[in-house]
Each structure stands twice: as structure tokens, then as C-alpha cells.
């Protein structure tokens, strides 16, 4: 609830800041927020377990994992999905993932305990988290591009138009958490993902003239589905591991969520290059010469809209695959 409330605030506040100042202000404002958060956490948060002593930091694991994520993001960002440079960087990323896995198996104090992935509930829940996170984080980016570059709205209105998405999440999240305590996580999580997939598919049918109420309905569908999925899935994943490993489990879950958020935007751009040449796509998003009053003009508009629609279809497919993993988790750790 707190995270989604912050997201809604971010949608509107970022729009106001961009209108009054520049896009750089949305980064600068986070400096005092970060300082306050650091102070508050050191002052108020208490350790619930004694820190482990005598354990060494897994430098090799941390470096290889960070490098693999960096190469993956560069591969998705610096060209189309068929570009040789993009394919090379992506290939190197997967190679480093293999090196990382081998290093973690030998490490005395691994940064990622791979034994956790022998647990079917833990593994399936986190894969569902990754795939659904890619789609959900990408949706906000796609819809922002749609509202601003296709429809010509300013950043403030684009942010306001996204509020139904997270408002629905805020409402459904606590309810789904309570229901999962009674009925279990598997059915609720899987149902939520199917509902979310239908919402993505529904949104993929928007056009340059679609009125806002149908779009809001699609956002509500996605928010309802993801809200139904998240709380039960988190409870299932965290409850599937021994108490002594819940700190590591929480770290893995957070890493997966953050990775999906970071990777979602490059993924959208890569998918869109199938409809819009990469150099033109970069020009549209980053160069005002291709737009008029914030709106795309000329021959770019139709191809750009098609790229956004195809991104939503891909996201719908990702959500359905995550629903399969959610269903296959079973009801007991294996």
C-alpha cells in the first residue's frame, strides 16, 4: 500500500515539477528525500536478528552479477533486437550469468544462496514475480509515451491518467492478502495474473482517438489483477523458506523486482524497434524536431502507436507465462 501510494504521488508530483522546472528536477528532489530516508532508517529501524559474524563479502559474485545485468541493459538499449552489438552484449550477459552461478556454488558465503531455488514454491513464485514485474513496470512507460507523444497531453495529465492503475492496487492489495490467509496463494495469484493479462490485451487495442474511460477500465483491470497476485505471492515465497533464510529470500525477491523494473524500459524500446527503426525511435523520444506541441507528427505517428500496441501484446504474453509458473508452484515446498 505504501509503495503504491508513493507511486501515485510520484505520478502527479513529477508532472508538476516537469511543468514548472525541467525533467532534471525529478531527480534532484530525490536527494533530500534520500537523505531523510537514510536518517530515518538509522534512527528508527531496529535489528531483529544479531548480524552474522565472520562471513566474508562475496566480491566475485557481486561483480559478475552486476556486470551481467549491466550488459543485458546495454544490449536491450543500444540497438534493435536484431542489431549485432545488441545481440553480442546480451550473449555476454547470459555468459556471465553462467559464470555467476558456478561461482556461487563454490563460494563459502554466496551473495545468492542457489539452494533456495530447489524449493519449487520459491522458484516458481520468483519467476512469476520477474515476468509480471517486467510487464507491469513497462506498462507505466508505454502509457506515458501514449498519453504524451500520441495524444499530446502534458506530463502532469499523463501522470494523473495513470492513477487508476495504482489506486486499484492500493485497494485490492490488503484484501488479497487477507484472502490468501484463508484460501492459499496459488489460486488467487494465478487468477490475478490471468485478469491482468486480459487487461494488457484490452489496452493493446487503443487507438490515437480512444476516449479515456475505456483506457481507465483497462488500467483498473491490470491493477486489480496485479493486486490480486502480489500479496499472496509474496506471502507464499517468504513462507516457503526456513526462518533463518528469510533475509536472503527477501533480498532475492527485492533484486528480482528491481531488475524487472530496470529492464522493462529497454525491453519496450527493443520490442518497438520491430515497428520503428531504432534511430527514428530515439529521435522521436529524445528530439523535439519530430513532434509538434508534444505530439508526434507525420509518418512517425502510426508506426509509433503500433509499436506501443505490440509491446502491450508482448506484456500480456509475459503475464500469461507468469500465470503458468504461479499455478505450477504447488502448495508445498519441494
N, C-alpha and C positions, 0 to 999 in steps of 0.2 A: 504494500500500500504506500509506504513512504517513498519508495523508488519511483512509482508511477505518479505520485503527487508531485515529486520533483521534476519528472518529465513534462507534465502539463505546465508547470511554472516555467520550465525552460523553453517550451514552445512559444509562449506569449512574451516572456521577458527578452528572449533573443531577438524576436521580431521588433520589439520596441527599441532595443539597443542598436540594431542594424539601421532602423529608420532614423534614429537620432544621431548616431555616430557613424561607425564603419563596421564591417564584419569582424575586424580585429578586436573590437570591444567585447565580443562574446568570449574571447579567450582571456583578455585582461581581467575581466570581472571575476574569473575563477581563481586569480591569485589571492585576494583577501579571503575568499571562501575556503581555499585550501589551507591557508594559514590558520584560520579559525577552526577548521575541522581537525587539523593536527593538534592544536592546543586542547580542544575539547576532548578528543580521544585519549590523549595522555592524562588529562585531568580526571576524566570520568570512567573510562573503561578499566575494568579490573581483570586480572588473570584468574581464570577458573581452574587451571592446572599449573603445576610447577613446570617451568621450562626445562626441556631436556638438557642434560649436561654431557659434555664430552663428544658431541656429534659435530662432524666437520661439514662445512658447506660444500655441496656438490657443484663445484665450479664447471666441470666438464659438461654435466647435464644441463645446467642453466645456459651455458654458452651455445651448445648445439641446438637446444630448443628455441632460444631467442633468434638464432641465425636462420633456422628453418622457417619460422613464422615471418621474419623479415623478407626472406627470399620469396615466399609464397605471395605476400602482399605486393612486392615489386613485380612479380610475374603477372599478377592479375591486373596491375595498374598500368604498367609501361607497355601497352600494346593490346592488340586484339587477341582472341583466343587461339588464333592460328599463327600469330607472329612468332618467328624463330626465337627471338630474345625472350618473349614471354614463356614459351614452352621450355626453354633451357633453364630459366630461373625456377620455374615450377618443378621441373625434374630434379634440380639440385635440392630444392626444398624437401621433396619426398626422400631423397637420398640421405639428407641429414636427419630426417625422422627415423630412418632405419638405424643410423649411427647412434642417435639418441637412445633408442630402445635397447640396443646392445650395451651401451654404456651404463644405462640404469640397472640392467640385470647384474652387472659386476660391481656396482657402487655399494659401499658399505652403508651410506646414508643417502639414498637416492632422493632427488628433488621430487620425483614422481614414483610412488610405490606401484609398480606394474602388477603386483599380486592382487591389487584391488579389482583389476579387470577380469579376474577369474570368476568374479561374482556376477551372475547374469543380470540381476536387477540393477546393480551399479553400472554395468557396461551399457545395457540397453537404455537405461534412463539418461545417461550422459550423451549417448549418440543422438537420442531424441532431442535432448537439450541443444546440442550443437546444430543440428539441421533446422529445427524450428527457430532457433536464435538467428541463424543466417537469414531466414525468410522474414522474421518479424522486424529485425533491425533494418533490413533492406527496404521494407515497406515504407517506413517514415521517409527515407531518402527518395524513393520513387515518387511518393505522393507530393513531397516538397517540390521536386522538379516539375511535376504535373501542374500543380497549382500556380507556380511562379512562371515557368517558361512556356507552358502550353496555354494556360488560362490567363496569364498576365497579372496575377494578384501580387501584392507586396508581401514581404516576409512576415509581417505581423498577421495578416489574414491567413496566409498559408499555415502558420502555427496554430491559429485559432481553429481552423478547419480540421486539424488533426486531433483535437481534444476528445471527441467521442471515442477514439481508439483506447486511450489510456484511462479515460473516465470509466469505461466499461470494465477494464481490468481492475481498477480500484474497487468497484462494486462486487465483481464476481470472485476475486481472489480469496477473501475471507470465507465466503460461502463454500467455495470448492474445498478449501482446507478443512472446514468442519465436516463436510460430506465425506471426504476421504477417510476421516477417522472412523466413520460408521461403515462405509461400503468398500474401502480399499482404494488404492491409487490406479490400478490397471484400467478399469472400465472408464473412470472419469477422465483420466489423461488421454486415453485413446479417443474417446468421444469428442473431447475438446479439440484435438488435433484435426479430426475429420470436419468438424464445424469450421475451424479456422481455414482449412484447405478450401472449403466451399466459398468462404468469404474472399479469399485471394482470387479464386477463379471468377467470382462475380465481379470483382473490381477490375479484372483484366478486360472487361467489356466496355469500360468507359470510353467516351469519345471527347473531342475538343468542345462539344456543346452539352455534355451531360450535366444536368442540374445537380445542385449539391445534395439534396435529400437522399437520392439513391446512393451517392458516394458515402454519405454518412452511415447509411444502413450497412454497406459493405464493411466499413471500418468497425462498426459495432459488432458485426458477425465475427470478424477476426479477433477483436478484443474479448468477446465472450468465449471464443474457443481457446485462445491462449490463456485466458484467466482460469478456465476450467482445467487446463493442463498443468500450469506452473506449480501451484501449491501442492497438489497431490504428488506430482513427480519429484519435487524437492524433498518432500517427506519420505517418499519411497526410497530415493537414493541415499539419503542420510541415515535412514533407519536400517539399511541393508548391511552396514559395516559395523564392526565392533566399536565400542565407545572410545577405545584408545586410538583408533584411526580416523575418528570423525573430523579432526582438524585437517588431516591430509585430504580427506574426502571433500571437505568444504573448499579447500584450496583448488583441487582438481575441478570441481564444479564451477567455481568463480573463473578459473582460467579458461574453461570451455566457453562460458557465457561471454567473457570479454573478447576471446578470439573470434567468436561468431559475429560480434558487433563490429570489430575492426575489419573483418574480412568481407562483410556484407556489401560495403560500398564498392570496393574493387570488383566484386562479383557482378554487381549490377552493371558497371561500366563494361566489363568483359562480355556479358550477355548482349548488351546493346550494340556492341561493335558488329554483331551479325546483321544489323539493320542500318547502322550509321557508321561510315568509315571512322576509324579511330581519330584521325586528325581533325575531322569535322566535328566529332562528338566533343573533343576537348575544346574546340573553338566555340561551340555553342554554349558550353557550361562556363567557360572561363573568359570569353571575349565578347563584349557587348556589341561588336560590329554585326553579329548575326541576329541580334534581337532588336525589337522596337518597343520602347516603353516597358521593358521587362518580358516581352512576349516574343517567341520565335517567329520569324517571318520567312516567306519564300518557300522553296522546295524542302527546306530542312524540317518543317513542322510535322508533316505526315510521317516521315521516317523516324523522327524522334519519338513521336507518340507510339508508333508501332513497337519500337524498342522497349519503351516502358511497359506496354501491354505484354510483350513476350517475357519480360522479367517477372511479371506477376504470375504468369503461367508456370515458369520455372519454379518460383517460390511455392506455388500450390503443390507441385510435384514433390518438392523437398519436404513439405509438411506431411504429405501422404506417406512418404517413406519413413518419416519420423514416427508416424502413427503405427506403422508396421512394427518398428522396434519397441514402441511403447506396449503394444499388445503382446509381443514375444517375451517381455520381461518375466512373465510368470508371476507367481505370488510368493515365492520363497527364494532366498539367495541360493545360487548353485555354483 
